[in-house]
Amino acid sequence: MVSPALFPAFLKDIPALCGYASSPDAAIGVCDSAAVYRPRDPRAGELFALVEDNFDELERVWDERYERQHGFWRPIIRHVVEQYMDCGDLRCGFARVRCSACRSEYLLAFSCKRRYFCPSCHQKRVVLFAERVEQEVLEKVPVRQYVVTIPKMLRIFFKHDRKLLGLISQCFYQTVKQCFREVSPEKRAVPGMIASIQTYGDDLGPFHPHLHCLVSD
């Protein structure tokens, strides 16, 4: 990582430092005369400013003001936020992308790859996941969507023990498999299922754990 104090000099001397970031042999070919890479600036967004100005205060008052309604403060929260704050920042690491044909190159800052919290990384994950599901996972068979909800009186247990959310996925799959086998002449039939866990609804306030599932019909 390059010290923030040295960042202006670092930008000025990028060619000399590129060799330390990656080697030409490992570079990625990106020759396209019509394409222009425009790096995003995460620090210019409103979310970044909001987090930078208020996150430490939120963590400080969480137990007193929010724990009862939203559950205890989980250590993963600070880890995710710190990674988001470094996302897209050249000072926190980069790769040199170089075209072996035309020799043009640029620096690509490392991303945090966090789901949900980072708008840019989450959107990329969504697009890539949908593409993979469509092209590599789904067979040419009918699929049906199921939404699995949890009674309100039980949600508090999932709020304080998030590992239970994974068990919900397993329980629902076993239920679907049992139902399929009861109505199918093939008693060894195994349905395919993709499950996505969400803990919020249209209103981001209340804790609302539920599953969105694609199941082969």
C-alpha positions as CSV (number, residue, x, y, z in Angstrom):
1,M,0.0,0.0,0.0
2,V,1.3,3.5,-0.9
3,S,1.2,6.1,1.9
4,P,-1.5,8.8,1.3
5,A,1.2,11.4,1.9
6,L,3.1,10.1,-1.1
7,F,0.1,9.7,-3.4
8,P,0.8,12.8,-5.6
9,A,4.3,11.6,-6.3
10,F,3.0,8.1,-6.8
11,L,0.7,9.2,-9.5
12,K,3.5,11.2,-11.2
13,D,5.7,8.2,-11.3
14,I,3.2,5.5,-12.2
15,P,5.3,3.9,-15.0
16,A,8.2,3.3,-12.6
17,L,5.9,1.7,-10.0
18,C,3.8,-0.4,-12.4
19,G,6.4,-3.2,-12.5
20,Y,5.8,-3.8,-8.8
21,A,2.1,-4.2,-9.2
22,S,2.1,-6.8,-11.9
23,S,4.3,-8.3,-14.6
24,P,3.7,-7.9,-18.4
25,D,3.4,-11.7,-18.7
26,A,0.4,-11.6,-16.3
27,A,-1.3,-8.6,-18.0
28,I,-4.7,-8.7,-19.5
29,G,-5.3,-8.0,-23.2
30,V,-7.8,-5.2,-23.6
31,C,-7.2,-3.9,-27.1
32,D,-10.2,-1.9,-28.2
33,S,-9.6,1.4,-29.8
34,A,-13.3,2.5,-29.2
35,A,-13.2,1.7,-25.5
36,V,-12.2,4.3,-22.9
37,Y,-11.8,3.2,-19.3
38,R,-13.1,5.8,-16.9
39,P,-12.4,4.9,-13.3
40,R,-15.1,5.6,-10.8
41,D,-14.5,7.8,-7.8
42,P,-16.2,6.2,-4.7
43,R,-15.2,9.1,-2.5
44,A,-17.4,11.5,-4.6
45,G,-20.6,9.6,-3.7
46,E,-23.1,10.6,-1.0
47,L,-22.9,7.1,0.6
48,F,-19.2,7.4,1.1
49,A,-19.5,10.9,2.7
50,L,-22.3,9.6,4.9
51,V,-20.3,6.6,6.1
52,E,-17.1,8.6,6.6
53,D,-18.9,11.2,8.7
54,N,-21.1,9.0,10.8
55,F,-19.9,5.4,11.1
56,D,-17.7,5.8,14.2
57,E,-20.5,7.6,16.0
58,L,-23.0,4.9,15.0
59,E,-20.8,2.2,16.4
60,R,-20.3,4.2,19.6
61,V,-24.0,4.6,20.4
62,W,-25.3,1.3,18.9
63,D,-25.6,-0.7,22.2
64,E,-27.5,2.1,23.9
65,R,-29.8,3.3,21.1
66,Y,-30.2,0.4,18.6
67,E,-29.3,-3.0,20.0
68,R,-32.8,-3.7,21.4
69,Q,-34.5,-3.2,18.1
70,H,-31.8,-4.3,15.6
71,G,-29.7,-6.8,17.5
72,F,-26.2,-6.8,18.8
73,W,-23.3,-5.1,17.0
74,R,-21.6,-7.7,14.9
75,P,-17.8,-7.4,14.3
76,I,-18.3,-8.1,10.6
77,I,-19.9,-4.7,10.3
78,R,-16.7,-2.7,10.8
79,H,-14.8,-5.1,8.6
80,V,-17.3,-4.6,5.7
81,V,-17.3,-0.8,6.2
82,E,-13.5,-0.6,6.2
83,Q,-13.2,-2.6,3.1
84,Y,-15.9,-0.4,1.4
85,M,-13.9,2.7,2.4
86,D,-10.8,1.3,0.6
87,C,-12.8,0.2,-2.5
88,G,-11.5,1.6,-5.8
89,D,-8.7,3.5,-4.1
90,L,-5.4,3.1,-5.9
91,R,-3.5,3.6,-2.6
92,C,-4.9,0.3,-1.4
93,G,-3.7,-1.8,-4.3
94,F,-4.2,-2.0,-8.0
95,A,-3.5,-4.2,-11.1
96,R,-1.9,-2.9,-14.3
97,V,-4.1,-3.8,-17.3
98,R,-2.0,-3.9,-20.4
99,C,-2.8,-4.7,-24.0
100,S,-0.1,-7.0,-25.5
101,A,-1.1,-5.8,-29.0
102,C,-1.2,-2.0,-28.9
103,R,0.8,-1.7,-25.6
104,S,-1.8,0.7,-24.1
105,E,-2.4,0.2,-20.4
106,Y,-4.1,1.6,-17.3
107,L,-4.3,0.9,-13.6
108,L,-7.3,-0.8,-12.1
109,A,-7.9,-0.3,-8.4
110,F,-8.8,-3.3,-6.4
111,S,-12.5,-3.5,-5.3
112,C,-13.9,-4.6,-1.9
113,K,-16.2,-7.3,-3.5
114,R,-18.7,-6.8,-0.7
115,R,-22.3,-7.7,-1.2
116,Y,-25.2,-5.3,-0.5
117,F,-23.2,-2.5,1.2
118,C,-21.0,-1.4,-1.7
119,P,-23.3,-0.4,-4.5
120,S,-20.7,-0.9,-7.3
121,C,-19.4,-4.3,-6.1
122,H,-22.9,-5.6,-5.3
123,Q,-24.3,-4.6,-8.7
124,K,-21.4,-6.4,-10.4
125,R,-21.9,-9.6,-8.3
126,V,-25.6,-9.5,-9.2
127,V,-25.0,-9.2,-12.9
128,L,-22.3,-11.9,-12.9
129,F,-24.3,-14.3,-10.8
130,A,-27.4,-13.9,-13.0
131,E,-25.3,-14.5,-16.1
132,R,-23.8,-17.7,-14.6
133,V,-27.1,-19.0,-13.4
134,E,-28.7,-18.5,-16.9
135,Q,-25.8,-19.8,-18.9
136,E,-24.2,-22.5,-16.7
137,V,-26.6,-23.6,-14.0
138,L,-30.2,-23.7,-15.2
139,E,-31.2,-26.6,-17.4
140,K,-33.9,-26.3,-20.0
141,V,-36.7,-27.3,-17.6
142,P,-39.5,-25.3,-16.0
143,V,-38.6,-23.4,-12.9
144,R,-40.8,-21.9,-10.2
145,Q,-40.2,-19.2,-7.7
146,Y,-40.9,-19.7,-4.0
147,V,-40.8,-17.1,-1.3
148,V,-40.3,-18.5,2.2
149,T,-41.2,-16.3,5.2
150,I,-40.8,-16.7,8.9
151,P,-43.5,-15.9,11.5
152,K,-42.9,-12.6,13.3
153,M,-42.8,-14.3,16.7
154,L,-39.8,-16.4,15.6
155,R,-37.8,-13.6,13.8
156,I,-36.1,-12.4,17.0
157,F,-34.2,-15.7,17.2
158,F,-32.8,-15.3,13.7
159,K,-31.9,-11.7,14.5
160,H,-29.6,-12.7,17.3
161,D,-28.3,-15.9,15.7
162,R,-27.7,-15.4,12.0
163,K,-26.4,-19.0,11.5
164,L,-30.1,-20.0,11.7
165,L,-30.7,-18.4,8.3
166,G,-28.6,-21.1,6.6
167,L,-30.6,-23.7,8.4
168,I,-33.8,-22.2,6.9
169,S,-32.4,-22.8,3.4
170,Q,-31.6,-26.4,4.3
171,C,-35.0,-27.1,5.9
172,F,-36.9,-25.7,2.9
173,Y,-34.9,-27.7,0.4
174,Q,-35.5,-30.9,2.4
175,T,-39.2,-30.1,2.5
176,V,-39.4,-29.4,-1.3
177,K,-37.5,-32.6,-2.0
178,Q,-39.8,-34.7,0.2
179,C,-42.9,-33.2,-1.5
180,F,-41.5,-33.9,-5.0
181,R,-40.8,-37.5,-4.1
182,E,-44.3,-38.0,-2.7
183,V,-45.9,-37.0,-6.0
184,S,-43.3,-38.2,-8.4
185,P,-43.2,-41.8,-9.7
186,E,-39.4,-41.6,-9.4
187,K,-38.8,-41.8,-5.7
188,R,-35.2,-40.8,-6.1
189,A,-36.1,-37.5,-7.8
190,V,-33.9,-34.6,-6.7
191,P,-35.1,-31.1,-7.5
192,G,-32.6,-28.3,-8.1
193,M,-32.8,-25.1,-6.0
194,I,-31.1,-21.8,-5.8
195,A,-31.9,-19.9,-2.6
196,S,-31.2,-16.2,-1.8
197,I,-31.5,-15.0,1.8
198,Q,-32.7,-11.5,2.5
199,T,-33.2,-9.9,5.9
200,Y,-35.3,-6.8,4.8
201,G,-38.4,-6.1,2.9
202,D,-39.8,-3.0,1.2
203,D,-39.3,-1.2,4.5
204,L,-35.6,-1.3,5.4
205,G,-36.3,-0.9,9.1
206,P,-37.9,-4.1,10.5
207,F,-35.9,-7.3,10.5
208,H,-37.6,-9.5,8.0
209,P,-35.7,-12.6,7.1
210,H,-37.0,-14.6,4.1
211,L,-35.9,-16.7,1.2
212,H,-36.3,-16.2,-2.6
213,C,-35.9,-19.6,-4.2
214,L,-35.8,-20.9,-7.8
215,V,-36.8,-24.5,-7.9
216,S,-36.9,-26.8,-10.9
217,D,-40.6,-27.8,-11.5
